[in-house]
Amino acid sequence: MKVCPLCNAIYDGHRWVPEPDEALRKEAARRNPAKEKCPGDLRIERRQVEGVVTLKGDFLQTHKDDLMNLVHRVERKGRSRNVAARLMSVTENDHQVVIETTDDHLAERIGKEVEKAFKGELAIKWQEKDRFVRVTWTRG
């Protein structure tokens, strides 16, 4: 058993559990587990970007809070299934929001969920050789 010192995810011997229940936390405390960074925190430490999501357009100016709430909900849901699926950085300005993710599928899911909720135009471009995706959502 291992515990991530940064996010408190617990490795139970089979998989990393990002949000352990009370029973698993008690068992981990009883066993005095080794401290080891989880795959998500290792990717952040190494700056391993697998996806970039860009949100832009006039709609962004008036609905930025709603868009970002959706982005964070998608990340929480993705992280519950995959401890490595994380937002690495979010850069905002008046014209666009650029989000770097540690997982290519998380970036794709964010783009699809934003399009589903707010309409607009979505472009997804996968890099041929590496695990990398660039997602751009625009709404005027």
C-alpha positions as CSV (number, residue, x, y, z in Angstrom):
1,M,0.0,0.0,0.0
2,K,1.2,3.5,-0.9
3,V,-0.1,7.1,-0.3
4,C,0.6,10.1,-2.6
5,P,2.0,12.8,-0.4
6,L,0.6,15.5,-2.7
7,C,-3.0,14.5,-3.3
8,N,-3.5,11.7,-0.8
9,A,-4.5,9.2,-3.4
10,I,-4.0,5.6,-2.1
11,Y,-2.5,2.7,-4.1
12,D,-4.3,-0.4,-2.7
13,G,-2.1,-2.9,-4.4
14,H,-4.2,-3.0,-7.6
15,R,-4.9,0.6,-8.6
16,W,-4.6,4.2,-7.4
17,V,-7.8,5.4,-5.7
18,P,-8.0,9.2,-6.0
19,E,-10.7,9.7,-3.4
20,P,-10.4,6.8,-0.9
21,D,-13.3,6.0,1.4
22,E,-13.0,6.1,5.1
23,A,-12.3,2.4,5.4
24,L,-9.4,2.5,3.0
25,R,-8.0,5.6,4.7
26,K,-8.1,3.8,8.1
27,E,-6.5,0.7,6.6
28,A,-3.7,2.8,5.1
29,A,-3.1,4.6,8.4
30,R,-3.0,1.3,10.2
31,R,-0.4,-0.2,7.7
32,N,1.9,2.9,7.7
33,P,2.2,2.9,3.9
34,A,5.1,4.2,1.9
35,K,4.9,7.7,0.4
36,E,5.0,7.7,-3.4
37,K,3.7,10.2,-5.9
38,C,0.7,9.0,-7.9
39,P,0.9,8.9,-11.7
40,G,-1.0,12.2,-12.0
41,D,1.4,14.1,-9.8
42,L,4.4,12.6,-11.6
43,R,3.0,13.8,-14.9
44,I,2.5,17.3,-13.5
45,E,6.1,17.3,-12.0
46,R,7.5,16.2,-15.4
47,R,5.3,18.7,-17.2
48,Q,3.9,15.8,-19.3
49,V,1.2,17.6,-21.3
50,E,-1.0,15.2,-23.3
51,G,-3.8,17.6,-24.2
52,V,-4.3,21.3,-24.8
53,V,-7.9,22.7,-24.7
54,T,-8.5,26.3,-26.0
55,L,-11.9,27.9,-25.3
56,K,-12.4,31.2,-27.2
57,G,-15.0,33.5,-28.7
58,D,-17.3,36.3,-27.6
59,F,-19.5,33.8,-25.7
60,L,-16.5,33.2,-23.4
61,Q,-16.6,36.8,-22.1
62,T,-20.0,36.5,-20.6
63,H,-20.0,32.8,-19.6
64,K,-16.5,32.2,-18.4
65,D,-17.6,31.1,-14.9
66,D,-20.1,28.6,-16.3
67,L,-17.6,27.2,-18.7
68,M,-14.9,26.8,-16.1
69,N,-17.4,25.1,-13.7
70,L,-18.1,22.6,-16.4
71,V,-14.4,22.0,-17.1
72,H,-13.7,21.4,-13.4
73,R,-16.7,19.0,-13.1
74,V,-15.4,17.0,-16.1
75,E,-11.9,16.8,-14.5
76,R,-13.3,15.6,-11.2
77,K,-15.3,12.9,-13.0
78,G,-12.3,11.9,-15.1
79,R,-10.0,11.8,-12.1
80,S,-12.4,9.4,-10.3
81,R,-11.7,6.9,-13.0
82,N,-8.1,7.7,-13.8
83,V,-5.8,9.3,-11.1
84,A,-3.5,10.5,-13.9
85,A,-6.3,12.6,-15.6
86,R,-5.6,16.1,-14.3
87,L,-5.6,19.7,-15.2
88,M,-2.0,20.8,-15.3
89,S,-2.6,24.5,-15.9
90,V,-5.3,27.0,-16.8
91,T,-4.3,30.3,-18.4
92,E,-7.1,32.9,-18.8
93,N,-7.3,36.2,-20.5
94,D,-10.1,38.3,-22.0
95,H,-10.0,36.5,-25.3
96,Q,-9.4,32.8,-24.5
97,V,-8.8,30.2,-21.9
98,V,-6.0,27.6,-22.5
99,I,-6.1,24.4,-20.4
100,E,-3.2,21.9,-20.3
101,T,-4.1,18.4,-19.2
102,T,-2.1,15.3,-18.2
103,D,-4.3,13.0,-20.2
104,D,-5.3,13.2,-23.9
105,H,-8.8,11.7,-23.3
106,L,-9.5,14.2,-20.6
107,A,-8.8,17.0,-23.0
108,E,-11.1,15.4,-25.6
109,R,-13.9,14.9,-23.0
110,I,-13.7,18.5,-21.9
111,G,-14.1,19.7,-25.5
112,K,-17.0,17.4,-26.1
113,E,-18.8,18.3,-22.9
114,V,-18.4,22.0,-23.5
115,E,-19.8,21.6,-27.0
116,K,-22.7,19.5,-25.7
117,A,-23.6,22.1,-23.1
118,F,-22.9,25.4,-24.9
119,K,-23.0,24.4,-28.6
120,G,-20.4,26.2,-30.7
121,E,-17.7,24.8,-33.0
122,L,-15.3,22.0,-31.8
123,A,-12.1,21.0,-33.5
124,I,-10.1,18.0,-32.3
125,K,-6.7,17.3,-33.7
126,W,-4.8,14.2,-32.7
127,Q,-1.0,14.1,-33.1
128,E,-0.1,11.0,-35.2
129,K,2.9,9.6,-33.3
130,D,2.6,10.8,-29.7
131,R,-0.2,10.8,-27.2
132,F,-1.3,14.3,-27.7
133,V,-4.5,16.1,-28.7
134,R,-5.3,19.8,-29.4
135,V,-8.9,20.7,-28.8
136,T,-10.3,24.1,-29.8
137,W,-13.8,25.2,-29.0
138,T,-15.2,28.5,-30.4
139,R,-18.5,30.3,-30.1
140,G,-19.1,33.8,-31.3
